[in-house]
Amino acid sequence: HRRRYEFGLERLSKIQNMTSLKAVIFDIDGTLPKTLSWVHLTTRVGGSMEENDAAFTAIAAGRISEAELKHRLIANWSMGGGASRGTFLKILDEIPLREDAEEIVNYLKQKGYFLCLMTGSFDLVAENVGGKLGIQDWYSNTKFVLNTAGELSDIETYLDENSTKVSQ
């Protein structure tokens, strides 16, 4: 389970005296948006969260390969015919940010902190949230590979999400 950290200007003002703090890195899902990106995207493209969960359970148990995992995820997200960059971005744009997200980010920018986003989710989530909040630096655990028509053709991912986040 992920621990959700509550932020607010009152709490952030307490860290102001910490002169050694130069950067703030936000883990996106569970922190800035109100909805988990994987769940929202999967259901909106007509995919099944049960299939996603089954595929991740199968790879964790060693029953399928990484190639099979990717195949299953792409097939699941393509069921409704909307597995394209344009569709993904429209769907991700539907996800509202927390009410205080923009205020907190602006406060931190004003105080001179370097801001970065990090996510175990995919690159389009980081791109979307970064665009909404004016944060240009981000790292994602998963990259959607698109063909020349902008359709999902492959997924590049690091299966050990926690180690990847730390190394990034």
TIVO-2410 file (N, C-alpha, C; in nm, 3 decimals):
# residues 168
REC num residu      c1      c2      c3 atome chaine
REC   1      H   0.084  -0.119   0.000     N      A
REC   1      H   0.000   0.000   0.000    CA      A
REC   1      H   0.087   0.124   0.000     C      A
REC   2      R   0.043   0.223  -0.072     N      A
REC   2      R   0.115   0.350  -0.075    CA      A
REC   2      R   0.063   0.439   0.037     C      A
REC   3      R   0.152   0.508   0.100     N      A
REC   3      R   0.112   0.605   0.202    CA      A
REC   3      R   0.086   0.737   0.131     C      A
REC   4      R  -0.025   0.795   0.161     N      A
REC   4      R  -0.058   0.924   0.102    CA      A
REC   4      R  -0.014   1.033   0.197     C      A
REC   5      Y   0.066   1.123   0.147     N      A
REC   5      Y   0.113   1.235   0.229    CA      A
REC   5      Y   0.023   1.354   0.204     C      A
REC   6      E  -0.024   1.411   0.310     N      A
REC   6      E  -0.108   1.529   0.300    CA      A
REC   6      E  -0.020   1.653   0.301     C      A
REC   7      F  -0.043   1.739   0.207     N      A
REC   7      F   0.029   1.865   0.199    CA      A
REC   7      F  -0.069   1.978   0.219     C      A
REC   8      G  -0.019   2.088   0.249     N      A
REC   8      G  -0.097   2.210   0.263    CA      A
REC   8      G   0.002   2.321   0.289     C      A
REC   9      L  -0.041   2.443   0.266     N      A
REC   9      L   0.051   2.554   0.284    CA      A
REC   9      L   0.100   2.564   0.428     C      A
REC  10      E   0.016   2.530   0.524     N      A
REC  10      E   0.057   2.535   0.664    CA      A
REC  10      E   0.174   2.439   0.689     C      A
REC  11      R   0.160   2.319   0.638     N      A
REC  11      R   0.267   2.220   0.656    CA      A
REC  11      R   0.392   2.260   0.578     C      A
REC  12      L   0.374   2.312   0.457     N      A
REC  12      L   0.489   2.353   0.377    CA      A
REC  12      L   0.565   2.469   0.439     C      A
REC  13      S   0.493   2.558   0.505     N      A
REC  13      S   0.561   2.672   0.566    CA      A
REC  13      S   0.656   2.626   0.676     C      A
REC  14      K   0.631   2.510   0.736     N      A
REC  14      K   0.719   2.456   0.839    CA      A
REC  14      K   0.854   2.413   0.783     C      A
REC  15      I   0.858   2.372   0.655     N      A
REC  15      I   0.984   2.330   0.597    CA      A
REC  15      I   1.066   2.448   0.545     C      A
REC  16      Q   1.007   2.564   0.546     N      A
REC  16      Q   1.073   2.684   0.495    CA      A
REC  16      Q   1.206   2.710   0.566     C      A
REC  17      N   1.214   2.677   0.692     N      A
REC  17      N   1.336   2.703   0.769    CA      A
REC  17      N   1.446   2.601   0.740     C      A
REC  18      M   1.418   2.501   0.665     N      A
REC  18      M   1.516   2.399   0.632    CA      A
REC  18      M   1.600   2.448   0.514     C      A
REC  19      T   1.706   2.518   0.540     N      A
REC  19      T   1.785   2.583   0.434    CA      A
REC  19      T   1.852   2.484   0.340     C      A
REC  20      S   1.872   2.361   0.381     N      A
REC  20      S   1.939   2.265   0.295    CA      A
REC  20      S   1.845   2.204   0.190     C      A
REC  21      L   1.716   2.223   0.205     N      A
REC  21      L   1.619   2.168   0.111    CA      A
REC  21      L   1.618   2.253  -0.016     C      A
REC  22      K   1.648   2.188  -0.130     N      A
REC  22      K   1.657   2.261  -0.257    CA      A
REC  22      K   1.553   2.217  -0.359     C      A
REC  23      A   1.499   2.097  -0.338     N      A
REC  23      A   1.407   2.042  -0.437    CA      A
REC  23      A   1.292   1.971  -0.368     C      A
REC  24      V   1.181   1.966  -0.438     N      A
REC  24      V   1.066   1.889  -0.393    CA      A
REC  24      V   1.026   1.801  -0.510     C      A
REC  25      I   1.016   1.671  -0.483     N      A
REC  25      I   0.979   1.574  -0.585    CA      A
REC  25      I   0.845   1.513  -0.544     C      A
REC  26      F   0.748   1.526  -0.632     N      A
REC  26      F   0.615   1.472  -0.607    CA      A
REC  26      F   0.598   1.338  -0.677     C      A
REC  27      D   0.552   1.237  -0.605     N      A
REC  27      D   0.505   1.115  -0.668    CA      A
REC  27      D   0.362   1.146  -0.713     C      A
REC  28      I   0.333   1.130  -0.838     N      A
REC  28      I   0.208   1.182  -0.894    CA      A
REC  28      I   0.083   1.113  -0.839     C      A
REC  29      D   0.064   0.985  -0.872     N      A
REC  29      D  -0.060   0.917  -0.832    CA      A
REC  29      D  -0.070   0.907  -0.680     C      A
REC  30      G  -0.184   0.946  -0.629     N      A
REC  30      G  -0.206   0.943  -0.485    CA      A
REC  30      G  -0.160   1.070  -0.416     C      A
REC  31      T  -0.103   1.165  -0.492     N      A
REC  31      T  -0.055   1.289  -0.432    CA      A
REC  31      T  -0.118   1.412  -0.497     C      A
REC  32      L  -0.103   1.428  -0.626     N      A
REC  32      L  -0.152   1.548  -0.694    CA      A
REC  32      L  -0.290   1.531  -0.759     C      A
REC  33      P  -0.314   1.427  -0.836     N      A
REC  33      P  -0.448   1.408  -0.893    CA      A
REC  33      P  -0.543   1.341  -0.794     C      A
REC  34      K  -0.671   1.358  -0.818     N      A
REC  34      K  -0.772   1.297  -0.731    CA      A
REC  34      K  -0.797   1.150  -0.765     C      A
REC  35      T  -0.758   1.108  -0.883     N      A
REC  35      T  -0.787   0.974  -0.932    CA      A
REC  35      T  -0.659   0.905  -0.974     C      A
REC  36      L  -0.651   0.774  -0.955     N      A
REC  36      L  -0.535   0.699  -1.002    CA      A
REC  36      L  -0.538   0.688  -1.154     C      A
REC  37      S  -0.430   0.726  -1.218     N      A
REC  37      S  -0.424   0.733  -1.364    CA      A
REC  37      S  -0.447   0.598  -1.431     C      A
REC  38      W  -0.387   0.491  -1.379     N      A
REC  38      W  -0.403   0.359  -1.441    CA      A
REC  38      W  -0.550   0.318  -1.442     C      A
REC  39      V  -0.617   0.337  -1.332     N      A
REC  39      V  -0.757   0.297  -1.321    CA      A
REC  39      V  -0.842   0.380  -1.416     C      A
REC  40      H  -0.823   0.511  -1.413     N      A
REC  40      H  -0.903   0.599  -1.498    CA      A
REC  40      H  -0.881   0.569  -1.646     C      A
REC  41      L  -0.755   0.558  -1.686     N      A
REC  41      L  -0.726   0.533  -1.827    CA      A
REC  41      L  -0.783   0.398  -1.871     C      A
REC  42      T  -0.757   0.296  -1.793     N      A
REC  42      T  -0.802   0.161  -1.831    CA      A
REC  42      T  -0.954   0.155  -1.848     C      A
REC  43      T  -1.026   0.209  -1.754     N      A
REC  43      T  -1.172   0.202  -1.763    CA      A
REC  43      T  -1.226   0.291  -1.875     C      A
REC  44      R  -1.166   0.407  -1.897     N      A
REC  44      R  -1.216   0.499  -2.000    CA      A
REC  44      R  -1.190   0.451  -2.142     C      A
REC  45      V  -1.082   0.372  -2.163     N      A
REC  45      V  -1.059   0.319  -2.298    CA      A
REC  45      V  -1.137   0.189  -2.321     C      A
REC  46      G  -1.214   0.147  -2.220     N      A
REC  46      G  -1.295   0.027  -2.232    CA      A
REC  46      G  -1.224  -0.100  -2.189     C      A
REC  47      G  -1.111  -0.084  -2.122     N      A
REC  47      G  -1.037  -0.199  -2.074    CA      A
REC  47      G  -1.091  -0.246  -1.939     C      A
REC  48      S  -1.030  -0.351  -1.891     N      A
REC  48      S  -1.073  -0.414  -1.766    CA      A
REC  48      S  -0.963  -0.404  -1.661     C      A
REC  49      M  -0.995  -0.349  -1.546     N      A
REC  49      M  -0.898  -0.347  -1.436    CA      A
REC  49      M  -0.870  -0.488  -1.388     C      A
REC  50      E  -0.968  -0.577  -1.398     N      A
REC  50      E  -0.946  -0.716  -1.358    CA      A
REC  50      E  -0.839  -0.780  -1.446     C      A
REC  51      E  -0.842  -0.750  -1.577     N      A
REC  51      E  -0.739  -0.803  -1.668    CA      A
REC  51      E  -0.603  -0.743  -1.637     C      A
REC  52      N  -0.598  -0.613  -1.612     N      A
REC  52      N  -0.470  -0.551  -1.573    CA      A
REC  52      N  -0.415  -0.618  -1.447     C      A
REC  53      D  -0.499  -0.630  -1.346     N      A
REC  53      D  -0.455  -0.691  -1.219    CA      A
REC  53      D  -0.412  -0.836  -1.240     C      A
REC  54      A  -0.485  -0.911  -1.321     N      A
REC  54      A  -0.451  -1.051  -1.347    CA      A
REC  54      A  -0.316  -1.061  -1.419     C      A
REC  55      A  -0.292  -0.971  -1.512     N      A
REC  55      A  -0.165  -0.973  -1.585    CA      A
REC  55      A  -0.048  -0.942  -1.492     C      A
REC  56      F  -0.064  -0.842  -1.405     N      A
REC  56      F   0.044  -0.807  -1.311    CA      A
REC  56      F   0.064  -0.917  -1.207     C      A
REC  57      T  -0.043  -0.981  -1.164     N      A
REC  57      T  -0.032  -1.094  -1.071    CA      A
REC  57      T   0.042  -1.209  -1.137     C      A
REC  58      A   0.011  -1.236  -1.264     N      A
REC  58      A   0.074  -1.346  -1.336    CA      A
REC  58      A   0.224  -1.323  -1.354     C      A
REC  59      I   0.264  -1.201  -1.386     N      A
REC  59      I   0.408  -1.178  -1.402    CA      A
REC  59      I   0.480  -1.183  -1.268     C      A
REC  60      A   0.416  -1.133  -1.163     N      A
REC  60      A   0.477  -1.138  -1.030    CA      A
REC  60      A   0.497  -1.282  -0.983     C      A
REC  61      A   0.408  -1.371  -1.025     N      A
REC  61      A   0.417  -1.512  -0.988    CA      A
REC  61      A   0.506  -1.591  -1.083     C      A
REC  62      G   0.557  -1.526  -1.189     N      A
REC  62      G   0.644  -1.595  -1.283    CA      A
REC  62      G   0.570  -1.681  -1.384     C      A
REC  63      R   0.439  -1.661  -1.398     N      A
REC  63      R   0.360  -1.743  -1.491    CA      A
REC  63      R   0.362  -1.690  -1.634     C      A
REC  64      I   0.396  -1.561  -1.651     N      A
REC  64      I   0.406  -1.505  -1.786    CA      A
REC  64      I   0.535  -1.424  -1.797     C      A
REC  65      S   0.576  -1.399  -1.919     N      A
REC  65      S   0.697  -1.319  -1.944    CA      A
REC  65      S   0.662  -1.171  -1.951     C      A
REC  66      E   0.764  -1.088  -1.953     N      A
REC  66      E   0.741  -0.944  -1.968    CA      A
REC  66      E   0.675  -0.916  -2.103     C      A
REC  67      A   0.716  -0.987  -2.208     N      A
REC  67      A   0.656  -0.968  -2.340    CA      A
REC  67      A   0.506  -1.001  -2.336     C      A
REC  68      E   0.468  -1.108  -2.265     N      A
REC  68      E   0.327  -1.144  -2.254    CA      A
REC  68      E   0.250  -1.039  -2.174     C      A
REC  69      L   0.313  -0.987  -2.069     N      A
REC  69      L   0.250  -0.879  -1.991    CA      A
REC  69      L   0.218  -0.760  -2.081     C      A
REC  70      K   0.317  -0.717  -2.157     N      A
REC  70      K   0.297  -0.603  -2.247    CA      A
REC  70      K   0.185  -0.631  -2.347     C      A
REC  71      H   0.187  -0.751  -2.404     N      A
REC  71      H   0.084  -0.789  -2.502    CA      A
REC  71      H  -0.055  -0.782  -2.439     C      A
REC  72      R  -0.068  -0.834  -2.318     N      A
REC  72      R  -0.198  -0.834  -2.250    CA      A
REC  72      R  -0.245  -0.692  -2.218     C      A
REC  73      L  -0.153  -0.608  -2.171     N      A
REC  73      L  -0.191  -0.471  -2.139    CA      A
REC  73      L  -0.233  -0.394  -2.263     C      A
REC  74      I  -0.155  -0.405  -2.369     N      A
REC  74      I  -0.188  -0.334  -2.493    CA      A
REC  74      I  -0.322  -0.384  -2.548     C      A
REC  75      A  -0.345  -0.515  -2.547     N      A
REC  75      A  -0.474  -0.571  -2.594    CA      A
REC  75      A  -0.589  -0.519  -2.508     C      A
REC  76      N  -0.568  -0.513  -2.379     N      A
REC  76      N  -0.673  -0.464  -2.288    CA      A
REC  76      N  -0.706  -0.318  -2.317     C      A
REC  77      W  -0.606  -0.237  -2.334     N      A
REC  77      W  -0.629  -0.094  -2.358    CA      A
REC  77      W  -0.679  -0.067  -2.500     C      A
REC  78      S  -0.660  -0.161  -2.590     N      A
REC  78      S  -0.702  -0.143  -2.729    CA      A
REC  78      S  -0.843  -0.194  -2.755     C      A
REC  79      M  -0.904  -0.257  -2.656     N      A
REC  79      M  -1.037  -0.317  -2.675    CA      A
REC  79      M  -1.140  -0.219  -2.729     C      A
REC  80      G  -1.138  -0.097  -2.679     N      A
REC  80      G  -1.236   0.002  -2.723    CA      A
REC  80      G  -1.191   0.082  -2.843     C      A
REC  81      G  -1.075   0.049  -2.899     N      A
REC  81      G  -1.026   0.118  -3.019    CA      A
REC  81      G  -0.964   0.253  -2.993     C      A
REC  82      G  -0.936   0.285  -2.866     N      A
REC  82      G  -0.885   0.418  -2.837    CA      A
REC  82      G  -0.744   0.423  -2.782     C      A
REC  83      A  -0.660   0.329  -2.823     N      A
REC  83      A  -0.524   0.325  -2.769    CA      A
REC  83      A  -0.430   0.412  -2.852     C      A
REC  84      S  -0.455   0.543  -2.848     N      A
REC  84      S  -0.371   0.638  -2.923    CA      A
REC  84      S  -0.332   0.754  -2.832     C      A
REC  85      R  -0.227   0.823  -2.870     N      A
REC  85      R  -0.179   0.936  -2.791    CA      A
REC  85      R  -0.289   1.039  -2.769     C      A
REC  86      G  -0.359   1.075  -2.875     N      A
REC  86      G  -0.465   1.176  -2.863    CA      A
REC  86      G  -0.574   1.134  -2.766     C      A
REC  87      T  -0.617   1.010  -2.776     N      A
REC  87      T  -0.721   0.959  -2.686    CA      A
REC  87      T  -0.670   0.955  -2.543     C      A
REC  88      F  -0.549   0.904  -2.524     N      A
REC  88      F  -0.492   0.898  -2.390    CA      A
REC  88      F  -0.484   1.037  -2.327     C      A
REC  89      L  -0.436   1.135  -2.403     N      A
REC  89      L  -0.422   1.270  -2.347    CA      A
REC  89      L  -0.557   1.332  -2.313     C      A
REC  90      K  -0.658   1.309  -2.397     N      A
REC  90      K  -0.792   1.359  -2.365    CA      A
REC  90      K  -0.845   1.297  -2.236     C      A
REC  91      I  -0.824   1.166  -2.223     N      A
REC  91      I  -0.871   1.095  -2.103    CA      A
REC  91      I  -0.796   1.144  -1.980     C      A
REC  92      L  -0.665   1.157  -1.991     N      A
REC  92      L  -0.586   1.203  -1.876    CA      A
REC  92      L  -0.621   1.345  -1.837     C      A
REC  93      D  -0.661   1.426  -1.935     N      A
REC  93      D  -0.699   1.564  -1.905    CA      A
REC  93      D  -0.828   1.570  -1.822     C      A
REC  94      E  -0.905   1.463  -1.822     N      A
REC  94      E  -1.028   1.457  -1.741    CA      A
REC  94      E  -0.998   1.443  -1.591     C      A
REC  95      I  -0.879   1.396  -1.558     N      A
REC  95      I  -0.847   1.371  -1.418    CA      A
REC  95      I  -0.820   1.503  -1.347     C      A
REC  96      P  -0.904   1.537  -1.250     N      A
REC  96      P  -0.883   1.664  -1.180    CA      A
REC  96      P  -0.767   1.654  -1.080     C      A
REC  97      L  -0.702   1.767  -1.062     N      A
REC  97      L  -0.599   1.776  -0.960    CA      A
REC  97      L  -0.666   1.806  -0.826     C      A
REC  98      R  -0.596   1.775  -0.720     N      A
REC  98      R  -0.645   1.814  -0.587    CA      A
REC  98      R  -0.664   1.966  -0.584     C      A
REC  99      E  -0.756   2.011  -0.501     N      A
REC  99      E  -0.787   2.153  -0.495    CA      A
REC  99      E  -0.665   2.238  -0.461     C      A
REC 100      D  -0.574   2.186  -0.379     N      A
REC 100      D  -0.460   2.265  -0.335    CA      A
REC 100      D  -0.332   2.242  -0.415     C      A
REC 101      A  -0.337   2.158  -0.518     N      A
REC 101      A  -0.216   2.122  -0.593    CA      A
REC 101      A  -0.150   2.244  -0.657     C      A
REC 102      E  -0.226   2.323  -0.729     N      A
REC 102      E  -0.169   2.439  -0.798    CA      A
REC 102      E  -0.116   2.542  -0.698     C      A
REC 103      E  -0.188   2.563  -0.590     N      A
REC 103      E  -0.145   2.658  -0.488    CA      A
REC 103      E  -0.013   2.614  -0.424     C      A
REC 104      I  -0.001   2.486  -0.395     N      A
REC 104      I   0.122   2.434  -0.334    CA      A
REC 104      I   0.239   2.446  -0.429     C      A
REC 105      V   0.218   2.408  -0.555     N      A
REC 105      V   0.325   2.417  -0.654    CA      A
REC 105      V   0.368   2.561  -0.672     C      A
REC 106      N   0.274   2.653  -0.683     N      A
REC 106      N   0.309   2.795  -0.698    CA      A
REC 106      N   0.385   2.848  -0.577     C      A
REC 107      Y   0.345   2.806  -0.459     N      A
REC 107      Y   0.413   2.846  -0.336    CA      A
REC 107      Y   0.559   2.799  -0.339     C      A
REC 108      L   0.579   2.673  -0.376     N      A
REC 108      L   0.714   2.617  -0.379    CA      A
REC 108      L   0.800   2.684  -0.486     C      A
REC 109      K   0.742   2.714  -0.601     N      A
REC 109      K   0.814   2.785  -0.707    CA      A
REC 109      K   0.856   2.923  -0.658     C      A
REC 110      Q   0.763   2.990  -0.593     N      A
REC 110      Q   0.789   3.125  -0.542    CA      A
REC 110      Q   0.903   3.124  -0.440     C      A
REC 111      K   0.915   3.016  -0.364     N      A
REC 111      K   1.022   3.003  -0.265    CA      A
REC 111      K   1.153   2.957  -0.326     C      A
REC 112      G   1.152   2.928  -0.457     N      A
REC 112      G   1.275   2.895  -0.527    CA      A
REC 112      G   1.314   2.748  -0.529     C      A
REC 113      Y   1.222   2.659  -0.494     N      A
REC 113      Y   1.253   2.517  -0.496    CA      A
REC 113      Y   1.251   2.463  -0.638     C      A
REC 114      F   1.340   2.370  -0.665     N      A
REC 114      F   1.337   2.295  -0.790    CA      A
REC 114      F   1.226   2.191  -0.774     C      A
REC 115      L   1.136   2.182  -0.871     N      A
REC 115      L   1.024   2.089  -0.862    CA      A
REC 115      L   1.035   1.982  -0.970     C      A
REC 116      C   1.001   1.862  -0.932     N      A
REC 116      C   1.007   1.749  -1.024    CA      A
REC 116      C   0.892   1.654  -0.992     C      A
REC 117      L   0.845   1.585  -1.094     N      A
REC 117      L   0.742   1.483  -1.077    CA      A
REC 117      L   0.803   1.346  -1.103     C      A
REC 118      M   0.755   1.247  -1.029     N      A
REC 118      M   0.800   1.110  -1.047    CA      A
REC 118      M   0.678   1.020  -1.038     C      A
REC 119      T   0.674   0.920  -1.125     N      A
REC 119      T   0.558   0.832  -1.123    CA      A
REC 119      T   0.595   0.690  -1.164     C      A
REC 120      G   0.530   0.596  -1.101     N      A
REC 120      G   0.539   0.457  -1.144    CA      A
REC 120      G   0.446   0.432  -1.261     C      A
REC 121      S   0.367   0.531  -1.294     N      A
REC 121      S   0.275   0.524  -1.405    CA      A
REC 121      S   0.351   0.554  -1.534     C      A
REC 122      F   0.282   0.597  -1.636     N      A
REC 122      F   0.344   0.614  -1.767    CA      A
REC 122      F   0.372   0.760  -1.800     C      A
REC 123      D   0.454   0.779  -1.901     N      A
REC 123      D   0.506   0.910  -1.937    CA      A
REC 123      D   0.397   1.012  -1.969     C      A
REC 124      L   0.288   0.969  -2.029     N      A
REC 124      L   0.183   1.065  -2.064    CA      A
REC 124      L   0.115   1.122  -1.940     C      A
REC 125      V   0.113   1.046  -1.831     N      A
REC 125      V   0.059   1.098  -1.704    CA      A
REC 125      V   0.149   1.210  -1.653     C      A
REC 126      A   0.279   1.185  -1.651     N      A
REC 126      A   0.374   1.285  -1.604    CA      A
REC 126      A   0.370   1.409  -1.693     C      A
REC 127      E   0.364   1.389  -1.823     N      A
REC 127      E   0.356   1.500  -1.918    CA      A
REC 127      E   0.230   1.582  -1.893     C      A
REC 128      N   0.117   1.515  -1.872     N      A
REC 128      N  -0.011   1.582  -1.852    CA      A
REC 128      N  -0.012   1.662  -1.722     C      A
REC 129      V   0.025   1.598  -1.611     N      A
REC 129      V   0.024   1.667  -1.481    CA      A
REC 129      V   0.128   1.779  -1.481     C      A
REC 130      G   0.244   1.752  -1.538     N      A
REC 130      G   0.347   1.855  -1.547    CA      A
REC 130      G   0.298   1.977  -1.625     C      A
REC 131      G   0.227   1.952  -1.733     N      A
REC 131      G   0.173   2.062  -1.813    CA      A
REC 131      G   0.070   2.143  -1.737     C      A
REC 132      K  -0.016   2.075  -1.661     N      A
REC 132      K  -0.118   2.145  -1.584    CA      A
REC 132      K  -0.057   2.233  -1.475     C      A
REC 133      L   0.056   2.187  -1.418     N      A
REC 133      L   0.116   2.257  -1.304    CA      A
REC 133      L   0.240   2.338  -1.341     C      A
REC 134      G   0.281   2.334  -1.467     N      A
REC 134      G   0.399   2.408  -1.509    CA      A
REC 134      G   0.529   2.348  -1.455     C      A
REC 135      I   0.533   2.216  -1.441     N      A
REC 135      I   0.653   2.146  -1.397    CA      A
REC 135      I   0.709   2.071  -1.517     C      A
REC 136      Q   0.827   2.112  -1.561     N      A
REC 136      Q   0.884   2.056  -1.684    CA      A
REC 136      Q   0.967   1.930  -1.661     C      A
REC 137      D   1.016   1.910  -1.539     N      A
REC 137      D   1.103   1.797  -1.511    CA      A
REC 137      D   1.022   1.684  -1.450     C      A
REC 138      W   1.029   1.567  -1.512     N      A
REC 138      W   0.956   1.451  -1.461    CA      A
REC 138      W   1.023   1.322  -1.506     C      A
REC 139      Y   0.995   1.217  -1.433     N      A
REC 139      Y   1.044   1.083  -1.462    CA      A
REC 139      Y   0.927   0.988  -1.450     C      A
REC 140      S   0.919   0.895  -1.544     N      A
REC 140      S   0.813   0.795  -1.537    CA      A
REC 140      S   0.874   0.656  -1.542     C      A
REC 141      N   0.803   0.562  -1.484     N      A
REC 141      N   0.849   0.423  -1.480    CA      A
REC 141      N   0.813   0.350  -1.609     C      A
REC 142      T   0.718   0.403  -1.681     N      A
REC 142      T   0.667   0.335  -1.800    CA      A
REC 142      T   0.655   0.436  -1.914     C      A
REC 143      K   0.697   0.394  -2.030     N      A
REC 143      K   0.686   0.479  -2.149    CA      A
REC 143      K   0.599   0.408  -2.251     C      A
REC 144      F   0.498   0.479  -2.300     N      A
REC 144      F   0.417   0.426  -2.407    CA      A
REC 144      F   0.491   0.450  -2.539     C      A
REC 145      V   0.513   0.346  -2.615     N      A
REC 145      V   0.577   0.357  -2.745    CA      A
REC 145      V   0.466   0.362  -2.849     C      A
REC 146      L   0.467   0.466  -2.928     N      A
REC 146      L   0.361   0.488  -3.025    CA      A
REC 146      L   0.414   0.472  -3.167     C      A
REC 147      N   0.334   0.418  -3.256     N      A
REC 147      N   0.375   0.406  -3.396    CA      A
REC 147      N   0.357   0.542  -3.465     C      A
REC 148      T   0.384   0.548  -3.594     N      A
REC 148      T   0.378   0.676  -3.666    CA      A
REC 148      T   0.237   0.735  -3.669     C      A
REC 149      A   0.136   0.652  -3.651     N      A
REC 149      A  -0.002   0.700  -3.648    CA      A
REC 149      A  -0.042   0.746  -3.507     C      A
REC 150      G   0.051   0.735  -3.411     N      A
REC 150      G   0.022   0.777  -3.274    CA      A
REC 150      G  -0.050   0.672  -3.192     C      A
REC 151      E  -0.052   0.548  -3.241     N      A
REC 151      E  -0.121   0.440  -3.170    CA      A
REC 151      E  -0.022   0.361  -3.085     C      A
REC 152      L  -0.070   0.312  -2.973     N      A
REC 152      L   0.013   0.235  -2.881    CA      A
REC 152      L   0.062   0.107  -2.949     C      A
REC 153      S   0.195   0.090  -2.955     N      A
REC 153      S   0.251  -0.029  -3.018    CA      A
REC 153      S   0.339  -0.110  -2.923     C      A
REC 154      D   0.388  -0.047  -2.818     N      A
REC 154      D   0.474  -0.118  -2.722    CA      A
REC 154      D   0.475  -0.039  -2.591     C      A
REC 155      I   0.528  -0.103  -2.490     N      A
REC 155      I   0.542  -0.041  -2.358    CA      A
REC 155      I   0.684  -0.069  -2.310     C      A
REC 156      E   0.754   0.036  -2.272     N      A
REC 156      E   0.885   0.020  -2.210    CA      A
REC 156      E   0.865   0.046  -2.061     C      A
REC 157      T   0.906  -0.049  -1.979     N      A
REC 157      T   0.882  -0.034  -1.836    CA      A
REC 157      T   0.993  -0.097  -1.756     C      A
REC 158      Y   1.005  -0.051  -1.633     N      A
REC 158      Y   1.094  -0.111  -1.535    CA      A
REC 158      Y   1.003  -0.184  -1.437     C      A
REC 159      L   1.015  -0.315  -1.430     N      A
REC 159      L   0.925  -0.392  -1.346    CA      A
REC 159      L   0.949  -0.368  -1.197     C      A
REC 160      D   1.071  -0.333  -1.158     N      A
REC 160      D   1.101  -0.305  -1.016    CA      A
REC 160      D   1.083  -0.155  -0.994     C      A
REC 161      E   0.958  -0.113  -0.979     N      A
REC 161      E   0.921   0.028  -0.971    CA      A
REC 161      E   0.993   0.103  -0.860     C      A
REC 162      N   1.001   0.044  -0.741     N      A
REC 162      N   1.061   0.116  -0.629    CA      A
REC 162      N   1.209   0.144  -0.652     C      A
REC 163      S   1.284   0.046  -0.700     N      A
REC 163      S   1.426   0.068  -0.728    CA      A
REC 163      S   1.445   0.171  -0.838     C      A
REC 164      T   1.357   0.167  -0.938     N      A
REC 164      T   1.366   0.262  -1.049    CA      A
REC 164      T   1.343   0.404  -0.999     C      A
REC 165      K   1.243   0.423  -0.915     N      A
REC 165      K   1.215   0.557  -0.863    CA      A
REC 165      K   1.334   0.611  -0.786     C      A
REC 166      V   1.396   0.527  -0.704     N      A
REC 166      V   1.509   0.570  -0.625    CA      A
REC 166      V   1.627   0.607  -0.714     C      A
REC 167      S   1.654   0.525  -0.817     N      A
REC 167      S   1.769   0.552  -0.904    CA      A
REC 167      S   1.747   0.673  -0.993     C      A
REC 168      Q   1.622   0.703  -1.029     N      A
REC 168      Q   1.595   0.818  -1.113    CA      A
REC 168      Q   1.619   0.945  -1.036     C      A
***
